[in-house]
Amino acid sequence: MTSATINASALANASFPEMFHRMLRAEGQSRAAKTVEVFGWLILIEGMIMVFAPHFVASALHLPPFSEQAANYFRVIGMLTGGLGMLYVVSGRLNSTGFVFASLLDRPLVPFVMAALWYLQIVPGPLALAFSIQDFGSFLWTLWAWRRESQE
């Protein structure tokens, strides 16, 4: 049995306080899991900024000014973004190899989806470009860390 298997089975039977303690300590965190955690902090912070300062975000991304209703919808998107960031942070802290692998399948698709949304004029170009660069750049960082760990 590998140490990853032992670690996974120990986590599967852990109580809530044990899992919470493990999340706070992040003991035995792999490099790839650390990249997922950092990406999670980034999108968690972005989500909070979207919630509390939607007009600032619109201005920074050169989006047209928001009506009050659009700003409120953008806040809802910020809540969803922050929730996704929390999933990335916790999964990275808990060294979730399955989540790290799943993120390697998901994040490289973002530029293609953003290009399609931009082409269909659903998402403005600056927003599509920002998401594409962030997600694909973090994908490359995680992939590099994953491959480096597998070579050791």
Phi, psi and omega in degrees: 000133180279165179294330178293322178293316178298316180299316181295318180289327177294321179290326182296330182258008184282148176281169179302312179299323178295317179295318180297316178298316180297322179296321180291327183272324183053044180288138177072023182288130178283165178298317181297319178296325178296321179295322178294318178298314181297316176300320178298316178299320180299310183284335173295315178294318177300317179300318179295320178294321178298323180290313188268342182217060183298325180291324176297316180297317179300318179294316181297326180267008180057041175270156175299152180303142180276140164287170181296322179294318178296320178298321179292321175296322178296325175297320177298317177297323176298322177297316179295320178297316178297321177296319177295320177300320178297320178299318178295316181299309183295317180295322176292317180298324181273006176059043183283098182299321179298319179292319178301315179297315180299322179292332176288339176274327186277309190297327178290348178279340185303314179301324179292318178295316180296322178297318179294317179294323176292315180300321179279004179059036177267324181237134178296150182307312181300322179291316178298318180293318180299312178298318183297313181295315182297310184290316182289322176299316179291327175300313181298322179296314179294317179299317178299315180295318180299312181294322179296319178295322183287339178277346182278000000 
